[in-house]
Amino acid sequence: MDIILENVGRRFNREWIFKDINYHFHTGKSYAILGINGSGKSTLLHILSGSLAPSSGKISFIDAEKSTSIDIEKVFAHIAIAAPYLELIEDFTLTEAIDFHFKFKKPLNNICQDDVIKLLGMQNNKNKQIKYYSSGMKQRVKLALAVLSETTVLFLDEPCSNLDQQGIEWYQQLITDYTRGRLLIVCSNQEVEYNFCENQLKIADYK
Ligand SMILES: Nc1ncnc2c1ncn2[C@@H]1O[C@H](COP(=O)(O)OP(=O)(O)OP(=O)(O)O)[C@@H](O)[C@H]1O
């Protein structure tokens, strides 16, 4: 799915967060949305995922293969998201969380529950409730569930929050192995999270 922004702006009350963004996000390419805390990265991500309307301008979602427009109500099915504000269900064990997630999103390459657990390196914790996981372990689970969903679009907001050096390397390998051919958008202000992205959109350019 391609996403096209034409003169898109968003304000809350009288405060404009950004204005006049003209941008074409292409399927198969990777993009970093950059800006300081509070600059509007997550707000833009909400607009790009169809969950928040722009205050001005137009957003279009295009099926890249058919060159047809996708209705905004159907956009969510094309997108997987990992973000700090999207929480895991903490009463689930890891095996339950994986099974639940893949009831709604098809697993990429038909990957099975066991393979996801192995990829996470969490065989010894698979029957533990998520609420007892460390913050870094929870972040890995969120990333794996999003990246391993069969969607053409992948949004990652602050993907390395709570990850240690080993976790960061694990994240970069996950991106290398599973995002080819997809539209990848990373919201960040830490280089390790987006240094593989081919394109950069700086929110400060649209104030
Ligand atoms: N629902 C809302 N009502 C009012 N103001 C809002 C709302 N949502 C976001 N804002 C404001 O919009 C601005 C941008 O917030 P946003 O969360 O998009 O920034 P961000 O770049 O993602 O920040 P961070 O790096 O800290 O996550 C902030 O000033 C925030 O207070």
The ligand as a MOL file (V3000), in Angstrom:
LIG
                    3D

  0  0  0     0  0            999 V3000
M  V30 BEGIN CTAB
M  V30 COUNTS 31 33 0 0 0
M  V30 BEGIN ATOM
M  V30 1 N -5.2930 14.5470 21.6640 0
M  V30 2 C -4.4820 15.5980 21.8260 0
M  V30 3 N -4.9780 16.7750 22.2960 0
M  V30 4 C -4.1830 17.8660 22.4310 0
M  V30 5 N -2.8670 17.8870 22.1170 0
M  V30 6 C -2.3310 16.7280 21.6430 0
M  V30 7 C -3.1020 15.5390 21.4770 0
M  V30 8 N -2.2880 14.5630 20.9860 0
M  V30 9 C -1.0670 15.1220 20.8610 0
M  V30 10 N -1.0910 16.4150 21.2490 0
M  V30 11 C 0.0400 17.3550 21.2100 0
M  V30 12 O 0.6450 17.2680 19.9310 0
M  V30 13 C 2.0470 17.4570 20.0450 0
M  V30 14 C 2.7590 16.3120 19.3360 0
M  V30 15 O 2.6060 15.0980 20.0940 0
M  V30 16 P 3.1670 13.7090 19.5820 0
M  V30 17 O 2.8320 12.6930 20.6140 0
M  V30 18 O 2.6920 13.4820 18.1980 0
M  V30 19 O 4.7460 13.9860 19.5460 0
M  V30 20 P 5.9600 12.9870 19.3370 0
M  V30 21 O 6.8920 13.6520 18.3820 0
M  V30 22 O 5.4690 11.6360 18.9740 0
M  V30 23 O 6.5920 12.9770 20.8070 0
M  V30 24 P 7.5120 11.8740 21.5710 0
M  V30 25 O 8.8420 11.8290 20.8400 0
M  V30 26 O 7.6530 12.4720 22.9340 0
M  V30 27 O 6.7710 10.5730 21.5530 0
M  V30 28 C 2.3480 17.5810 21.5400 0
M  V30 29 O 2.4460 18.9520 21.8600 0
M  V30 30 C 1.1300 16.9680 22.1920 0
M  V30 31 O 0.8790 17.5240 23.4510 0
M  V30 END ATOM
M  V30 BEGIN BOND
M  V30 1 1 1 2
M  V30 2 1 2 3
M  V30 3 2 2 7
M  V30 4 2 3 4
M  V30 5 1 4 5
M  V30 6 2 5 6
M  V30 7 1 6 7
M  V30 8 1 6 10
M  V30 9 1 7 8
M  V30 10 2 8 9
M  V30 11 1 9 10
M  V30 12 1 10 11
M  V30 13 1 11 12
M  V30 14 1 11 30
M  V30 15 1 12 13
M  V30 16 1 13 14
M  V30 17 1 13 28
M  V30 18 1 14 15
M  V30 19 1 15 16
M  V30 20 2 16 17
M  V30 21 1 16 18
M  V30 22 1 16 19
M  V30 23 1 19 20
M  V30 24 2 20 21
M  V30 25 1 20 22
M  V30 26 1 20 23
M  V30 27 1 23 24
M  V30 28 2 24 25
M  V30 29 1 24 26
M  V30 30 1 24 27
M  V30 31 1 28 29
M  V30 32 1 28 30
M  V30 33 1 30 31
M  V30 END BOND
M  V30 END CTAB
M  END
